[in-house]
Amino acid sequence: MPQRACQRPVFRFAPSPNGRLHLGHALSACLNFDMAAAAGGRFLLRIEDIDQSRCTPALEQAVLEDLHWLGLDWELPVRRQSDHFDAYRAALDRLAAEGLAYPSFMTRGDIRTWVGAWEDQNRRPWPRDPDGARLYPPVDRQRPESERRALMADGRRHAWRIDMERAIAHPAGPLTFHESGDGQTGLIRAEPARWGDAVLSRSDAPSSYHLSVVVDDALQGITHVVRGLDLFAATDLHRLLQSLLGLPEPAYHHHRLILGADGRKLSKSDGSTSLAALRAEGRTPSDIRVMIGL
Ligand code: GLU
């Protein structure tokens, strides 16, 4: 197992304050809290607010209130990702210096157009990643360094992406992770290539979820990542980044998702299952635990 001997287990709940917490978040938060308590471990809260256009201080405050209402408490200080953009930048610079990351200039519209033309010509679908998004075309990866520099010097908006072909040639041996959750369990083989040239730093934010989550899990000494099954596939990418950056490997536990009446994953935009709405209806924290099957 990845866990190091004699170390107190460290768990974390890592919400993004871009809406009110719902029952799915309650499951994740309570499960982390309960598992930490059962293991005699520590429980941390991390605010994942790299998307500064959607995350607000008021929503962050509401997240803390909802979690306190549920009866949870956590160690202080709380790590807020927007306070640590320099740490993510340093990780990106390291990957770029090793030739494993490159600046990418295509907009969503450019990608759609390029893929559409490719599909018309080749009469088969261009590959999609596990979330269903089109893999990033090879256009910018093949761009000569001089052109990249000129475009950046020109002030062209760009993201940074992993050069997946080079990155997967890097790790020594196959990548795996230990999984104990509600889907597949045991030693899982990671297949990061299915994500293509994933984003490491966005054009509108100085990092991406994938990069900041692995940097923070390592910096905070997280030994157990407990989160929803919707992030199971992303673990492939996280294991690759951990390997490239020389970061330790946590154990993973991806839990079942709470589905809405329509059978779909709950979303923050549907207020009816928000903890705030349920509380206003008179539900108690114990009712919430029953509703989420704990
Ligand atoms: N911030 C992510 C979310 O709210 C969770 C990330 C994680 O647990 O790795 O979905």
Residues whose N, C-alpha, C, O or C-beta is under 5 A from the ligand:
A	BS01	LIG	A14 P15 S16 E48 V213 R227
